Amino acid sequence: MIQEIPIQSGAAFRLKKGQKLKVIDPKGQQVSDMVLFNANDKREKISSGKTLDFEESILITKGDFLWSNRSNKMMEILEDTNGRNDFLLAPCSPETFKIMYGNSDYHPSCFENLYTNLEKFDIEPDDIPTAFNIFMNVQFDENGKLSVDPPLSKAGDHVLFEAKMDLFVGLTACSAEDSNGGSFKPIHYEILD
């Protein structure tokens, strides 16, 4: 059954080893931040550094694995109709909007949406790692300067993951204007046995 994550919000759930998670961009050009924790030992979590090391690429797609801080496979990407996902930027946070956008007013953020939804699994804000940025389109120039372009994902694009261990998953519909081509849209997901 397809679940909806409303705009600028998040969800968290348990995924058993062998289950599949399909993350869908129903309207196009919407990023989803995903974090993973070993459900049997929350100190083991998704690692951007290990994933980049072992997959030898900054763009992670079909056939690649998402690795933990203990060098274990957490998920395998079975399908990816968009092909542009990365770990290059941390989840947007209240500080992101203050420092980068000059906005001192309250703004929803992926960081807040991840930790508030993962609280039920006793995961605290300081436990949140750099997220896997599904559908995100970060570019960089010859000097390494980063820029965020609108996602290339079209309505209905999806990434299909298979859990390689029992997991707690945090998932968002990203809250940062620049990451989503200037507008906010929902994210859909489906758990498949």
N, C-alpha and C positions, 0 to 999 in steps of 0.2 A: 504494500500500500504506500503510495507516494505521500510524503509529509512536506509541509511548506514551512520554511523559515521566513517570516515576514521581513520587510525591509528594515535594515539597520538593527537586526536582532540576531539571536543565536539559539542553538540547541545543544544538548549533550545526551549521550546514550551509550549503552553497552553494546559491543559487537563481539560475537563469539568467533573463535578461531575457525576459519573455513567459510564464514559468512561473507557475503559481498555487500559493498556499499556503493550505490550509484548516486553521484552528485550531479544534479542537472541545473543548467542555466535556462530557465523556462522562457525568458524574454530576450536574452542576449546582453552582452557587455556588462555582466555582473560578476564580481569576484567573490569567492568564498574562502575564508581562512579556516584551516583544519589543524588541530593538534591531537596527538595520540598519547595515551598512557597505557602501560601494561596494567591490566585490571587486577593482576595478582601481586603487583609490586609497583606502586605509583611513582617510585623514584626512577623507574625506567620509562623514558619518554622519547618522543620523536626528536631526532637530532639533524639539524640542517647541515652541520659540518660533516658528520659521518656519511650522510646521504650524498653530499657533493663529492666527498672523497671516493666512496665506493662505486658510485655511478659515473664518475669522471665527467660530469656535465653540470652546468648551472641550470639547464632546462630539463625538467624531469617529466617523463611521458611514458607511453605504453612500453611494457617490457622492463621498466625500472622498478626498483624497490624503494620504500621509505624505511630508513634504518633508525635504530635507537641509539641512545648515548652509550649503550653497552655492546654496540656492534651486532645487534640482532635485527633480522628482518621483521618489520611490523606489518607492512602491507605490500602487496604487489599491484601494480597498475595493469589491469587486463585490457582495458579499452580507453581511448582518449580521442574524442572526435575534434578537439580543439588544438591540442598539442603545445599549448603555451601555459606552463605552470612553473613556479619557482619558489625559492626561499630567500630572495634578495632583500626583502624588507620585513621588518617586524610588524606584528599586528598593530594597527592604528590604536592609539591610546589617547586619553585626555591631553597628555603632554604633546602628542603629535600635533593636535589642533592648536595648542598654544604656541609651540616652537615653530612649526612649519607654516601654519595658516594664520598666525596672529590672532586667533580666536580664543578669548579667555572665558567665553560663555560655555555652558554645558553643551556637549556634543556627544551623541552615542558613539561608541568605539568598539572595534573587534575585541580588544583586550578586555574591556569590561564585560562584553557579551560572552566571551569565553569563560572567564573566571566565575561570573555569577551563575552560569548554567552548569558549570562543573563542580560547584560548591557541594552538591548532593553526593558527590563521590569523595568528599574531603580534600579537594584540590583547591589550593589557595592561590592568590594573585602571583606570589613569587615563584610558584611552580610552573607558570605558563611559559613555554619555550617559544622560540621563533616558529611561526606557523608555516605550514605548506600552503602557498598562495595559489589556489585553484583558479584557473582562467585569468590570472594576473599577467599583465603585459609590461614588464619592466625592460627598458632599453638602456644601453650604455654606449657612450662614444669611445673614440680611440684613446682618450685619456682616462677612461673609467668613470666618467661623470654619469650618474644615474638619472633617468627620467621615467616618468610613469605615463604610458600612453593608454588610451581606452582599450579594454579587452577586445580580442579578436573573436571571441565566442559569439556564435549566432544562437537565436532561439532554438532550444532543444539540444544544444551541445551537452555532452556529459563526459564524466570520467568514472570508470568502473574499477573499484578497488577490491582486493580480497584480503581479509585479515589473516595474518600469519601467526597471531597469538590472540588471546582474549584481551580486548581493548576497551578503554573508555575513550570516546571520541567527542571532541568539541568542534562545532561547525558553525559558521556565521554566514550571514548575508552582509557583506562588507559595508562599513559606514563612511568610508572616505570618498569625498566627491571625485578627486582626481583619479582614483583607482577604477572608477566605474563609468567613465565618460560623462561625468557631471550629473548623473541621475541615480536613484536608488531603486532596486528591483528585488523581488524575493529570490530565494534559492529553494529548489526542491531536492529531496533525497529519498532514497528507497533502500530498505534492507532486504536482501535476497538470501534465501537459504541454499 
